Amino acid sequence: MSIDLCKVMDLPIHKDPRGNLTAIEGGTHIPFDIQRVYYLYDVPGGSERGGHAHKGLHQLIIAMSGSFDVVLDDGKDKRRVHLNRSYQGLYVCPMIWRTIDNFSSGSVLMVLASNKYSEDDYFREYSDFMRARWQA
Ligand code: TYD
């Protein structure tokens, strides 16, 4: 899988003077069904999260509040994506090593994921990821 498949997607905005609303339906607005939602919050300044790859998981990463950077690495190319809009999501396909840093104060990161949590789906060692990447 190439980082070129990872795209920032514009999500629907229902604009309203009372406040905007964004709704996301799995399979309609994003290219997978949603089995799990998790979020990061109370992130101390200077933290780095992630630092792993998934074997089969599809994800959409959204900056619900504040901003942060997602660094995508497919074992060949790397790209840093800055997220700071709650109406945009970064789609991350399987077999991408991703780290997240540069969190702004008070930021909230939400992940919509295609599967339930499974430790078996992780590569937590970069060397294991690279080995599998080049065997594929
Ligand atoms: P982890 O994936 O290691 O976080 P990071 O994104 O920084 O690599 O998850 C941290 C802890 O939370 C770990 O003990 C596993 C647990 N966890 C769940 O129980 N369910 C989940 O959906 C996720 C993402 C993590």
py3Dmol code that shows the C-alpha trace and the ligand (Angstrom):
import py3Dmol

protein = """\
ATOM      1  CA  MET A   1       0.000   0.000   0.000  1.00  0.00           C
ATOM      2  CA  SER A   2       1.249   3.471  -0.881  1.00  0.00           C
ATOM      3  CA  ILE A   3       0.829   6.696   1.064  1.00  0.00           C
ATOM      4  CA  ASP A   4      -0.697   8.086  -2.151  1.00  0.00           C
ATOM      5  CA  LEU A   5      -3.864   6.155  -1.182  1.00  0.00           C
ATOM      6  CA  CYS A   6      -4.088   8.178   2.054  1.00  0.00           C
ATOM      7  CA  LYS A   7      -6.120  11.299   1.327  1.00  0.00           C
ATOM      8  CA  VAL A   8      -7.604  14.196   3.223  1.00  0.00           C
ATOM      9  CA  MET A   9     -11.340  13.890   2.606  1.00  0.00           C
ATOM     10  CA  ASP A  10     -13.852  16.714   2.845  1.00  0.00           C
ATOM     11  CA  LEU A  11     -16.812  15.631   4.964  1.00  0.00           C
ATOM     12  CA  PRO A  12     -20.335  16.974   4.499  1.00  0.00           C
ATOM     13  CA  ILE A  13     -21.098  20.215   6.354  1.00  0.00           C
ATOM     14  CA  HIS A  14     -24.656  21.185   7.241  1.00  0.00           C
ATOM     15  CA  LYS A  15     -24.060  24.898   7.651  1.00  0.00           C
ATOM     16  CA  ASP A  16     -26.285  26.616  10.170  1.00  0.00           C
ATOM     17  CA  PRO A  17     -26.076  29.954  11.940  1.00  0.00           C
ATOM     18  CA  ARG A  18     -26.733  28.016  15.172  1.00  0.00           C
ATOM     19  CA  GLY A  19     -23.567  25.971  14.559  1.00  0.00           C
ATOM     20  CA  ASN A  20     -22.403  23.613  11.832  1.00  0.00           C
ATOM     21  CA  LEU A  21     -23.081  19.882  11.790  1.00  0.00           C
ATOM     22  CA  THR A  22     -21.114  17.097  10.123  1.00  0.00           C
ATOM     23  CA  ALA A  23     -22.508  13.561   9.848  1.00  0.00           C
ATOM     24  CA  ILE A  24     -20.431  10.609   8.637  1.00  0.00           C
ATOM     25  CA  GLU A  25     -21.971   7.376   7.435  1.00  0.00           C
ATOM     26  CA  GLY A  26     -19.711   4.370   6.971  1.00  0.00           C
ATOM     27  CA  GLY A  27     -19.613   3.174   3.376  1.00  0.00           C
ATOM     28  CA  THR A  28     -21.271   6.393   2.148  1.00  0.00           C
ATOM     29  CA  HIS A  29     -19.000   9.280   3.096  1.00  0.00           C
ATOM     30  CA  ILE A  30     -15.933   7.178   3.843  1.00  0.00           C
ATOM     31  CA  PRO A  31     -14.742   3.999   2.095  1.00  0.00           C
ATOM     32  CA  PHE A  32     -15.381   1.532   4.940  1.00  0.00           C
ATOM     33  CA  ASP A  33     -17.956   0.573   7.543  1.00  0.00           C
ATOM     34  CA  ILE A  34     -17.317   1.902  11.029  1.00  0.00           C
ATOM     35  CA  GLN A  35     -16.869  -0.713  13.766  1.00  0.00           C
ATOM     36  CA  ARG A  36     -15.060   1.401  16.335  1.00  0.00           C
ATOM     37  CA  VAL A  37     -14.517   4.983  17.400  1.00  0.00           C
ATOM     38  CA  TYR A  38     -11.757   6.154  19.699  1.00  0.00           C
ATOM     39  CA  TYR A  39     -10.304   9.505  20.596  1.00  0.00           C
ATOM     40  CA  LEU A  40      -7.237  11.070  22.123  1.00  0.00           C
ATOM     41  CA  TYR A  41      -7.552  14.045  24.457  1.00  0.00           C
ATOM     42  CA  ASP A  42      -5.659  15.694  27.338  1.00  0.00           C
ATOM     43  CA  VAL A  43      -2.520  15.193  25.237  1.00  0.00           C
ATOM     44  CA  PRO A  44       0.479  16.844  26.960  1.00  0.00           C
ATOM     45  CA  GLY A  45       2.583  19.228  24.855  1.00  0.00           C
ATOM     46  CA  GLY A  46       5.391  17.489  22.968  1.00  0.00           C
ATOM     47  CA  SER A  47       3.677  14.069  22.984  1.00  0.00           C
ATOM     48  CA  GLU A  48       3.977  11.594  20.171  1.00  0.00           C
ATOM     49  CA  ARG A  49       1.290   8.936  19.682  1.00  0.00           C
ATOM     50  CA  GLY A  50       0.790   6.174  17.182  1.00  0.00           C
ATOM     51  CA  GLY A  51       4.094   4.744  16.073  1.00  0.00           C
ATOM     52  CA  HIS A  52       2.592   1.602  14.658  1.00  0.00           C
ATOM     53  CA  ALA A  53       1.024   0.153  11.508  1.00  0.00           C
ATOM     54  CA  HIS A  54      -2.099  -1.930  11.037  1.00  0.00           C
ATOM     55  CA  LYS A  55      -2.282  -5.050   8.918  1.00  0.00           C
ATOM     56  CA  GLY A  56      -5.892  -4.710   7.807  1.00  0.00           C
ATOM     57  CA  LEU A  57      -7.440  -1.686   9.490  1.00  0.00           C
ATOM     58  CA  HIS A  58      -8.866   1.260   7.555  1.00  0.00           C
ATOM     59  CA  GLN A  59      -9.020   4.515   9.524  1.00  0.00           C
ATOM     60  CA  LEU A  60     -10.247   8.064   9.238  1.00  0.00           C
ATOM     61  CA  ILE A  61      -8.445  10.530  11.515  1.00  0.00           C
ATOM     62  CA  ILE A  62     -10.209  13.783  12.357  1.00  0.00           C
ATOM     63  CA  ALA A  63      -9.045  16.833  14.330  1.00  0.00           C
ATOM     64  CA  MET A  64     -12.261  17.387  16.305  1.00  0.00           C
ATOM     65  CA  SER A  65     -10.622  20.317  18.041  1.00  0.00           C
ATOM     66  CA  GLY A  66      -7.225  21.973  17.666  1.00  0.00           C
ATOM     67  CA  SER A  67      -4.577  20.540  15.384  1.00  0.00           C
ATOM     68  CA  PHE A  68      -1.809  17.954  15.028  1.00  0.00           C
ATOM     69  CA  ASP A  69       0.363  16.336  12.362  1.00  0.00           C
ATOM     70  CA  VAL A  70       0.080  12.773  11.087  1.00  0.00           C
ATOM     71  CA  VAL A  71       3.270  11.366   9.577  1.00  0.00           C
ATOM     72  CA  LEU A  72       2.538   8.641   7.035  1.00  0.00           C
ATOM     73  CA  ASP A  73       5.223   6.163   5.995  1.00  0.00           C
ATOM     74  CA  ASP A  74       4.680   3.282   3.578  1.00  0.00           C
ATOM     75  CA  GLY A  75       8.232   1.990   3.948  1.00  0.00           C
ATOM     76  CA  LYS A  76       9.356   3.897   0.864  1.00  0.00           C
ATOM     77  CA  ASP A  77       7.906   7.409   1.055  1.00  0.00           C
ATOM     78  CA  LYS A  78       6.942   9.636   3.971  1.00  0.00           C
ATOM     79  CA  ARG A  79       4.472  12.500   4.147  1.00  0.00           C
ATOM     80  CA  ARG A  80       3.458  14.851   6.958  1.00  0.00           C
ATOM     81  CA  VAL A  81      -0.226  15.897   6.970  1.00  0.00           C
ATOM     82  CA  HIS A  82      -1.437  18.741   9.184  1.00  0.00           C
ATOM     83  CA  LEU A  83      -5.055  18.351  10.341  1.00  0.00           C
ATOM     84  CA  ASN A  84      -6.926  21.283  11.867  1.00  0.00           C
ATOM     85  CA  ARG A  85     -10.513  21.148  10.561  1.00  0.00           C
ATOM     86  CA  SER A  86     -13.370  19.113  12.049  1.00  0.00           C
ATOM     87  CA  TYR A  87     -14.966  18.820   8.583  1.00  0.00           C
ATOM     88  CA  GLN A  88     -11.959  17.017   7.128  1.00  0.00           C
ATOM     89  CA  GLY A  89     -10.627  13.530   7.773  1.00  0.00           C
ATOM     90  CA  LEU A  90      -7.425  11.797   6.758  1.00  0.00           C
ATOM     91  CA  TYR A  91      -8.121   8.344   5.343  1.00  0.00           C
ATOM     92  CA  VAL A  92      -5.330   5.904   6.235  1.00  0.00           C
ATOM     93  CA  CYS A  93      -5.309   2.544   4.454  1.00  0.00           C
ATOM     94  CA  PRO A  94      -3.787  -0.651   5.920  1.00  0.00           C
ATOM     95  CA  MET A  95      -0.002  -1.185   5.997  1.00  0.00           C
ATOM     96  CA  ILE A  96       0.962   2.428   6.667  1.00  0.00           C
ATOM     97  CA  TRP A  97       3.264   3.263   9.567  1.00  0.00           C
ATOM     98  CA  ARG A  98       1.830   6.353  11.224  1.00  0.00           C
ATOM     99  CA  THR A  99       2.941   8.619  14.015  1.00  0.00           C
ATOM    100  CA  ILE A 100       1.119  11.662  15.340  1.00  0.00           C
ATOM    101  CA  ASP A 101       2.813  14.697  16.877  1.00  0.00           C
ATOM    102  CA  ASN A 102       2.727  18.501  17.056  1.00  0.00           C
ATOM    103  CA  PHE A 103      -0.533  18.419  19.063  1.00  0.00           C
ATOM    104  CA  SER A 104      -1.883  21.875  19.833  1.00  0.00           C
ATOM    105  CA  SER A 105      -3.029  22.534  23.373  1.00  0.00           C
ATOM    106  CA  GLY A 106      -6.541  21.153  24.009  1.00  0.00           C
ATOM    107  CA  SER A 107      -6.643  19.203  20.760  1.00  0.00           C
ATOM    108  CA  VAL A 108      -8.929  16.204  20.353  1.00  0.00           C
ATOM    109  CA  LEU A 109      -8.166  13.507  17.767  1.00  0.00           C
ATOM    110  CA  MET A 110     -10.895  11.088  16.766  1.00  0.00           C
ATOM    111  CA  VAL A 111     -10.363   7.884  14.804  1.00  0.00           C
ATOM    112  CA  LEU A 112     -13.128   6.051  12.967  1.00  0.00           C
ATOM    113  CA  ALA A 113     -11.939   2.498  12.422  1.00  0.00           C
ATOM    114  CA  SER A 114     -13.115  -0.372  10.235  1.00  0.00           C
ATOM    115  CA  ASN A 115     -12.626  -3.064  12.890  1.00  0.00           C
ATOM    116  CA  LYS A 116     -12.766  -3.641  16.596  1.00  0.00           C
ATOM    117  CA  TYR A 117      -9.554  -3.429  18.591  1.00  0.00           C
ATOM    118  CA  SER A 118      -7.257  -6.356  18.007  1.00  0.00           C
ATOM    119  CA  GLU A 119      -3.621  -6.415  19.096  1.00  0.00           C
ATOM    120  CA  ASP A 120      -3.010  -9.044  16.391  1.00  0.00           C
ATOM    121  CA  ASP A 121      -3.695  -6.382  13.756  1.00  0.00           C
ATOM    122  CA  TYR A 122      -0.745  -4.240  14.891  1.00  0.00           C
ATOM    123  CA  PHE A 123       2.856  -3.964  13.806  1.00  0.00           C
ATOM    124  CA  ARG A 124       4.437  -2.276  16.807  1.00  0.00           C
ATOM    125  CA  GLU A 125       8.033  -2.738  15.648  1.00  0.00           C
ATOM    126  CA  TYR A 126       9.108  -0.800  12.571  1.00  0.00           C
ATOM    127  CA  SER A 127      11.431  -3.653  11.543  1.00  0.00           C
ATOM    128  CA  ASP A 128       8.492  -6.120  11.543  1.00  0.00           C
ATOM    129  CA  PHE A 129       6.452  -3.691   9.450  1.00  0.00           C
ATOM    130  CA  MET A 130       9.284  -3.279   6.929  1.00  0.00           C
ATOM    131  CA  ARG A 131       9.823  -7.025   6.667  1.00  0.00           C
ATOM    132  CA  ALA A 132       6.119  -7.638   5.961  1.00  0.00           C
ATOM    133  CA  ARG A 133       5.951  -4.627   3.638  1.00  0.00           C
ATOM    134  CA  TRP A 134       8.691  -5.930   1.370  1.00  0.00           C
ATOM    135  CA  GLN A 135       7.473  -9.529   1.481  1.00  0.00           C
ATOM    136  CA  ALA A 136       4.019  -8.440   0.241  1.00  0.00           C
TER     137      ALA A 136
END
"""
ligand_1 = """\
25
TYD
P -2.205 2.315 21.381
O -2.792 1.811 20.114
O -0.925 1.670 21.845
O -1.968 3.884 21.304
P -1.071 4.673 20.258
O -2.024 5.166 19.222
O -0.398 5.810 20.945
O -0.083 3.682 19.686
O -3.285 2.183 22.514
C -3.010 2.584 23.862
C -3.746 1.644 24.798
O -5.152 1.686 24.587
C -3.325 0.194 24.634
O -3.210 -0.371 25.942
C -4.470 -0.467 23.942
C -5.671 0.395 24.306
N -6.663 0.490 23.229
C -7.869 -0.174 23.351
O -8.128 -0.875 24.342
N -8.778 -0.058 22.344
C -8.538 0.686 21.242
O -9.403 0.771 20.337
C -7.275 1.360 21.117
C -6.940 2.190 19.900
C -6.370 1.234 22.134
"""
view = py3Dmol.view(width=600, height=400)
view.addModel(protein, "pdb")
view.setStyle({"model": 0}, {"cartoon": {"style": "trace"}})
view.addModel(ligand_1, "xyz")
view.setStyle({"model": 1}, {"stick": {}})
view.zoomTo()
view.show()
